[in-house]
Amino acid sequence: MVRQEKPLTVIEIAGLLEEHADDRTRINQLGRKHLSFGLRGLIWGLRIYVVLMIVAVIANIWQSVGFGPHG
């Protein structure tokens, strides 16, 4: 059986929106963290890996459809 909850009032919704705005302000004040050299290298390595894998998948599809060289 589904439990029916009473709908929120306009005052409750306004309070929730105000809390959300305050939270967003606090989050924006934190700023960005600087990543270490090793972590930046890892992220760039993963980006390059993803691009290479996309190229490999496209080449595999291209070959399986019949447009590539047949061995």
Secondary structure, DSSP 8 states (H G I E B T S, - for coil): ---------HHHHHHHHHHHHHHHHHHHHH------HHHHHHHHHHHHHHHHHHHHHHHHHHHHHT-S---
